Amino acid sequence: MLIGNLTRDPEMRSTNSGVPVCSFAIAVNRRFKNSEGQQETDFFNVSAWRQLGELCGRFLQKGRKVCVVGSVQLRNYETQDGVKRTSVDVVADEVEFLNAPQQSSGEAPAHAPRAETPPPAGESGFTQVDDDELPF
């Protein structure tokens, strides 16, 4: 389980057989600071497949905070100049969108919080129940 912010807009593509996959990267801050007192950040590539991938491609954008639940895969590869590298990739099982998309000034937020009507003065919204009426 990782919580972080998207470092770039997601990229949608499909396999040769037409299965959609969405790729994006997230930056995850560590819980502690290094010896110089600076916050350290780790970067993870995430792949979301099928319907989950379509939803991510449609609603996510750079800067959005997400919670990704999935499995970790280590990938070893060699760059064009011969340097061996290791990449930590996450295959998402679940992606939860944690904040609303950023809006340009003057626009109403896409998901405005819903206001609830408070109970009338003197009422708490609860019904008093006598303990003798409980079945247990």
Secondary structure, 3 states (H helix, E strand, C coil): CEEEEECCCCEEEECCCCCEEEEEEEEEEEEEECCCCCEEEEEEEEEEEHHHHHHHHHHCCCCCEEEEEEEEEEEEEECCCCCEEEEEEEEEEEEEECCCCCCCCCCCCCCCCCCCCCCCCCCCCCCCCCHHHCCC
